[in-house]
Amino acid sequence: GSLADKRTPLLQSAFKGATELDISFCREVSFVETIDLSGPRLILKFDDSLSILRNVIKVESGDIIKCTLEDLFGKKELSFSADFTVMSMPVEGEVVTLNCLQKEVAIMKIPAVKAQLFPKNRSINSIMTALAPGFTYETDVSALLNSYHLLPGERPSLVLQQLAMEHGAVIYADRGKLCLKKIPALFTGSSGNIIFEYKNPSAQYQVVDYTHINRDKLIQDRLFRRYLGFHITDGFVSSGKYGKYAPEIISSDNKNIMDNMSTIVAPVLDVITFGAGHLRPGISIKFQWNMDAAYNDSFSDESLPTSAVVGNVAHYSAGASNYFCRLKVMEAIKE
């Protein structure tokens, strides 16, 4: 049949220019959506024993591969076509891995040739458009607290991450949209009806396995800082938060910015679940933990969240029918 008959649970087609890659040779697909500007990433593992990819189609680092992703066996809740830039392609034996980053995000990582200045009175949308072209834009940040410079040699993505941090927000790509969302709003958002259940085989969303992450003191030592700035008439100004932690001097004298920079989220749980295409960064979810002593579960583990926000999501498929998701689930970290 045609190449389109040989679809995988996630990847439906891949083109370099007009040349279609035969995805029946694609043994693993990982589509990783992130709550920062390190993604969306797409990792494709191909059996390339005849060197078709390398010597005939001549795929190489820097190439653009147009990919269509769809959760074929699900409810079509993931349906996304985009250009992905091949960042690297290591070869192990006969397996070629294409490590790709969505093209619009890869462009944000290219160091600037000339400077750009964004004064405080500029609209947020105009900055996002200038530094990250090619998206539609969504933000709940209304006005800038600071002016921003993109210097020659600096990556635009870095300026956007700084802007997000100073406004107590996260910035991430969500299937064609670039979202700048305030962290508190993510946690007060409605969770819809996504309830993950542990040890209930009939639940729609199941926690197949979970691991605690980032619960040690080292994380606190790294995250908590008492931010200080120097004001020309008032001298040192500091955030009201985290008074007993190590100081860090920043270039702003705006207390709001310092308070925003103290708004911290961190992944607390790593969850494996069956594939669901609409799981994506920034959505809030709930948990129900059905603990069972027979499985050595603690009866009431107080540290397990009852509600949280999805951080990174890896949609993973291997073979003809396996499709799983791995979620990094975030909580707002408090002192």
C-alpha positions in Angstrom: 0.0 0.0 0.0 1.0 3.7 0.1 3.2 5.0 2.9 0.1 6.4 4.5 -1.1 2.9 5.4 1.9 2.3 7.6 0.9 4.7 10.4 2.0 4.6 14.0 -0.1 5.4 17.1 1.3 8.9 17.0 3.3 9.8 13.9 1.1 9.8 10.8 3.5 11.3 8.3 7.0 12.9 8.0 8.3 14.8 5.0 11.6 16.4 4.1 10.5 18.9 1.4 8.4 16.8 -1.0 10.0 13.5 0.0 8.0 11.3 2.4 9.9 9.4 5.0 8.7 5.8 5.3 7.4 5.8 8.8 6.9 2.0 8.9 10.7 2.0 9.7 10.0 4.4 12.7 10.3 2.2 15.7 9.8 4.8 18.5 8.2 8.2 18.6 8.5 10.6 21.6 6.6 13.9 21.4 7.7 16.0 24.4 5.7 19.1 25.3 7.3 21.3 27.9 6.2 24.1 30.2 9.2 26.2 29.2 11.0 27.0 25.9 13.0 23.7 25.7 10.2 22.1 23.6 8.1 20.9 21.9 10.7 18.2 21.0 10.2 15.3 18.7 12.4 12.2 19.0 12.1 9.7 16.1 14.0 6.4 16.1 14.3 4.8 12.6 15.7 1.5 11.5 18.0 2.6 8.8 19.9 -0.5 8.0 19.9 0.4 4.2 21.0 4.0 4.9 17.9 5.3 3.1 17.5 8.2 5.5 21.1 9.1 5.4 22.3 8.4 1.9 19.1 8.5 -0.3 16.9 11.1 1.3 20.0 12.7 2.8 18.5 13.8 6.1 21.0 15.8 8.1 21.2 18.1 11.1 19.6 21.5 10.5 17.0 20.0 8.1 13.3 20.8 8.5 11.0 17.7 8.8 7.3 18.4 8.5 5.5 16.0 10.8 1.8 15.2 11.4 1.0 13.8 14.8 -2.3 12.3 15.8 -3.4 9.8 18.5 -4.8 7.4 16.0 -6.2 4.9 18.5 -7.5 7.6 20.9 -10.1 10.2 20.5 -8.1 12.4 18.1 -7.3 14.7 21.0 -3.8 15.2 19.7 -3.8 16.5 16.2 -0.8 18.7 15.4 1.2 19.3 12.2 4.4 21.4 12.5 7.8 21.8 11.0 10.6 20.4 13.2 14.3 21.3 13.0 16.7 18.3 13.2 19.0 19.4 16.0 21.1 16.2 16.1 21.0 12.7 14.6 23.1 10.2 16.5 23.5 6.7 14.9 23.8 3.5 17.0 24.2 0.4 15.0 21.4 0.5 12.4 19.2 2.9 14.4 19.2 6.6 13.5 17.7 9.0 16.0 16.3 12.3 14.8 16.3 14.7 17.8 14.1 17.6 16.7 12.8 20.8 18.1 9.8 22.7 16.7 11.1 25.1 14.1 9.6 28.2 15.6 11.3 27.4 19.0 14.6 26.5 17.3 14.6 30.0 15.7 14.2 31.6 19.1 17.5 29.8 20.2 19.5 31.5 17.4 21.7 34.3 18.9 20.6 37.8 17.8 22.6 39.7 15.2 21.4 43.1 16.2 20.0 44.6 19.4 16.4 45.2 20.1 14.9 47.4 22.8 11.4 46.9 24.2 10.4 49.8 26.4 8.0 49.3 29.3 5.0 50.8 27.4 5.2 48.2 24.6 2.4 45.6 24.5 3.3 42.1 25.6 2.0 40.7 22.3 4.3 42.9 20.3 7.3 41.6 22.2 6.2 38.0 21.8 5.7 38.5 18.1 9.1 40.2 17.7 11.1 37.6 19.6 9.1 34.5 18.7 7.5 34.9 15.3 5.2 32.2 13.8 2.8 31.5 16.6 -0.6 32.7 17.7 -0.2 34.3 21.2 -2.1 33.9 24.4 -1.3 35.7 27.7 -3.0 36.9 30.9 -0.1 39.3 31.7 -1.6 42.7 31.1 1.2 45.2 31.4 5.0 45.1 31.5 6.8 45.8 34.8 10.1 46.3 33.2 11.8 47.2 29.9 13.7 44.5 28.0 16.8 44.4 25.8 17.9 41.8 23.4 21.6 42.2 23.0 23.7 41.0 20.0 24.7 37.4 20.7 21.8 36.8 23.1 19.1 34.2 22.4 15.6 35.6 22.2 14.3 32.7 24.2 16.4 33.9 27.2 14.8 37.3 27.1 11.4 35.7 27.0 12.2 33.4 29.9 13.4 36.4 31.9 10.2 38.3 31.1 8.2 35.3 32.3 10.1 35.0 35.5 9.8 38.7 36.4 6.1 38.5 35.9 5.6 35.3 38.0 4.6 33.5 34.8 5.7 30.5 32.6 6.2 30.7 28.9 5.7 27.7 26.7 4.6 26.6 23.2 1.3 24.7 23.1 0.5 23.2 19.7 0.9 26.3 17.7 0.2 28.8 20.4 2.8 30.6 22.5 1.4 31.0 26.0 2.6 33.4 28.7 0.5 32.4 31.8 0.7 33.6 35.4 1.6 30.8 37.7 -1.1 31.4 40.4 -3.8 31.5 37.6 -2.6 28.0 36.4 -3.3 26.6 39.8 -6.7 28.3 40.2 -7.8 27.2 36.8 -10.6 24.7 36.5 -9.4 21.1 36.2 -12.2 20.1 34.0 -12.9 16.5 34.8 -9.5 15.0 34.5 -9.1 12.8 37.6 -6.2 10.4 37.7 -6.8 7.4 39.9 -4.3 5.0 41.4 -5.2 1.3 41.6 -8.6 1.6 39.9 -8.4 -0.3 36.6 -11.8 1.0 35.5 -10.9 4.7 35.8 -10.6 6.7 32.6 -7.2 8.2 33.7 -4.9 5.8 35.5 -1.7 6.3 37.4 0.1 3.3 36.1 3.2 4.2 38.1 4.6 7.2 40.0 7.8 8.5 41.5 8.4 11.4 43.9 10.8 14.0 42.6 12.4 17.2 44.0 11.6 16.7 47.6 14.9 17.2 49.2 16.5 20.2 50.9 18.9 20.8 48.0 16.0 22.0 45.9 15.0 24.6 48.5 18.6 25.8 48.8 18.7 26.2 45.0 15.3 27.8 44.6 14.8 30.1 47.5 16.5 33.5 47.3 16.0 36.8 48.9 16.0 39.1 45.9 17.5 42.6 46.4 17.7 45.6 44.1 19.3 49.0 44.4 17.0 52.0 44.2 18.7 55.4 43.4 17.0 57.2 46.4 15.8 54.4 48.7 18.9 52.3 48.7 18.5 48.5 48.8 14.9 47.3 48.2 14.1 43.7 48.8 11.3 41.2 48.3 9.2 40.4 51.4 9.6 36.7 50.7 12.3 34.3 51.9 13.9 36.7 54.3 16.2 34.1 55.9 17.7 32.8 52.6 20.8 33.8 50.7 20.5 37.2 49.0 20.7 37.6 45.3 21.1 41.1 43.7 19.1 41.7 40.6 19.2 44.7 38.2 15.6 45.8 39.0 14.4 48.0 41.9 10.8 46.9 41.5 9.5 45.0 44.5 6.7 43.4 42.4 9.3 41.9 40.2 11.2 40.5 43.2 8.0 39.0 44.6 7.1 37.5 41.2 10.6 35.9 40.9 9.9 34.3 44.3 6.8 32.5 42.8 8.2 29.0 42.4 6.8 25.9 40.8 8.7 22.6 40.7 7.8 19.1 39.4 6.9 16.9 42.4 5.7 13.8 40.8 6.6 11.7 37.7 3.5 9.9 36.5 3.2 7.2 33.9 -0.3 6.8 32.3 -2.0 5.4 29.3 -1.8 7.6 26.2 -4.2 10.5 26.1 -3.7 13.1 23.4 -5.2 16.1 25.2 -2.7 15.9 28.1 -0.6 19.0 27.6 1.4 21.5 29.7 -0.5 24.0 31.8 -3.7 22.0 32.4 -4.8 21.3 36.0 -5.6 17.8 37.0 -6.8 16.0 40.1 -5.7 12.8 41.8 -7.4 10.1 43.7 -5.1 7.7 45.5 -6.6 4.3 46.3 -3.8 3.0 48.6 -3.6 -0.7 49.4 -1.5 -2.2 52.1 -1.2 -5.4 50.2 1.0 -3.6 47.6 3.2 -2.0 50.3 1.5 1.3 49.7 1.5 3.7 52.6 -2.1 4.1 53.7 -2.1 7.9 53.6 0.9 9.5 52.0 0.3 13.1 52.9 2.8 14.3 50.3 0.8 12.9 47.3 -1.0 15.8 45.7 -4.8 15.9 45.3 -4.5 18.5 42.6 -1.7 19.8 40.5 -0.7 21.3 37.1 0.9 19.3 34.3 4.4 20.5 33.5 6.1 18.5 30.8 4.3 15.7 29.0 6.1 13.0 26.9 3.7 11.3 24.4 5.5 8.0 23.6 4.7 5.2 21.2 6.6 2.1 20.2 5.5 -0.6 17.8 2.1 -0.7 16.3 -0.2 0.0 19.2 1.6 1.0 22.4 1.0 4.6 23.4 1.9 6.0 26.9 2.2 9.4 28.5 4.7 10.4 31.1 3.9 13.6 33.0 5.9 15.8 35.2 3.3 17.1 37.6 4.0 20.5 39.3 3.1 22.1 42.5 3.7 25.6 43.8 6.6 25.3 46.2 6.3 27.0 49.5 8.8 27.7 52.2 
